[in-house]
Amino acid sequence: MATSIKKIVAASLIGTTIEWYDFFLYGSAAALVFNKLFFPEADPLTGTLLAFLTYAVGFIARPLGGLVFGHFGDRAGRKTLLVVSLLMMGAATFLIGCLPTHAAVGAAAPLLLTALRLVQGFALGGEWGGAVLIVSEHGEAGRRGFWASWPQAGAPGGNLLATGVLAVLAATQSEETFLSWGWRVPFLLSGVLVLIGLWIRLSITESPLFLEAPKEERAPIVGVLRHHWRDVLTAIGARLAENISFYLLTVFVIAYAKTVKVENSTVLEAILIASAIHFVTIPMWGALSDRVGRRPIYLAGAAGIGIWIFAFFPLVNTGNFLAITLAVTVGLLFHGMMYGPQAAFFSELFGTRMRYTGVSIGAQLSAIVAGALAPIIAVALLKAYGSSVPISIYLGIAALLTLFAVFRARETQGRDLAERITVS
């Protein structure tokens, strides 16, 4: 029996929220405590930079995860691979909560941390494509932007959950207690969340479009590189401003706030409020893209974030809670204008038996040069120039590249996903 679109959406949303919770929890912890626990011999800013380097390792593994999961997802189906990705992510996150620190095992501690971060990245690289595709391929074309945007809401949902747990711990524990054992609690909590996600994901049916599509003789990656290389480049370019802005607004800002003497609890609470608004508005942008097209909404978001980033850091510098909340909220609204239509937009670029591979490779290759490097580049620029202006220029350039990529792309709104496309 076919699963209803609402149940498919719920399964994808809960699963992606848990996976992003695991992934973002690491980024927040890297900004808050990993520099002290795993790199204690470095000065504070260098320690933060080293912690963000282990954070970036997760992004390096994402294209490999996208390739492996995409290959089997295009040949064996979406559902099974989504269960595997959730198990891998949950296990890695739970084990991070069990890790000994540098004080206990020395240099082995950051090595173990890096290894588990690689597993996280590999799992997330396969998760995203499958989650958005199983929704896109179940829903009708006229509302695809809306339905497919719900798994996207899992990103702010996961960030909301991770930041919320950390904010509660930061507000209720002393710094000594948090550094001693409190930081482990959110990672160990992942084990419970994964069980909930698995129960829901195992209850849904496979994508009907996948079951009906004729099998390709070649490996999916061959078809993608032969027929859809332009679409892969489009996805990479479209992701630049979206990916960089998100990690500057939600991860780097935690480290940046400390350099301008803003309390951890203040910036975490601001991110919490902004993420809640982000979560609610992403489906709105997806629905709007069903009416006016994917490209206009995406272009407006890229242009908006490229301008807003020059106001973002001065607002954070004030140290005022309302100003910081406004800075992050508006930034994430512009991000949502790109992220909301993105799932449907990318899904509509590829044929069914190449779709998981094409979407995953395009999105995850961009993640290496965008999200992986964003906090590292931002910290390096801040350390070199002592100013946020070069960081704003960095995102401004990325926004221009995204505008170019999306402007050059074809409009995909309303495309029949059952159509067998083999040529870009």
Secondary structure as GFF3:
##gff-version 3
##sequence-region A 1 424
A	DSSP	alpha_helix	5	29	.	.	.	ID=ss1
A	DSSP	pi_helix	30	34	.	.	.	ID=ss2
A	DSSP	alpha_helix	35	38	.	.	.	ID=ss3
A	DSSP	alpha_helix	44	76	.	.	.	ID=ss4
A	DSSP	alpha_helix	78	96	.	.	.	ID=ss5
A	DSSP	alpha_helix	102	105	.	.	.	ID=ss6
A	DSSP	alpha_helix	108	136	.	.	.	ID=ss7
A	DSSP	three_ten_helix	141	143	.	.	.	ID=ss8
A	DSSP	alpha_helix	144	152	.	.	.	ID=ss9
A	DSSP	alpha_helix	154	172	.	.	.	ID=ss10
A	DSSP	alpha_helix	175	177	.	.	.	ID=ss11
A	DSSP	pi_helix	178	182	.	.	.	ID=ss12
A	DSSP	alpha_helix	184	201	.	.	.	ID=ss13
A	DSSP	alpha_helix	208	212	.	.	.	ID=ss14
A	DSSP	alpha_helix	220	227	.	.	.	ID=ss15
A	DSSP	alpha_helix	229	247	.	.	.	ID=ss16
A	DSSP	pi_helix	248	252	.	.	.	ID=ss17
A	DSSP	alpha_helix	253	259	.	.	.	ID=ss18
A	DSSP	alpha_helix	264	292	.	.	.	ID=ss19
A	DSSP	alpha_helix	294	317	.	.	.	ID=ss20
A	DSSP	alpha_helix	321	347	.	.	.	ID=ss21
A	DSSP	alpha_helix	352	367	.	.	.	ID=ss22
A	DSSP	pi_helix	368	372	.	.	.	ID=ss23
A	DSSP	alpha_helix	374	385	.	.	.	ID=ss24
A	DSSP	alpha_helix	389	408	.	.	.	ID=ss25
###
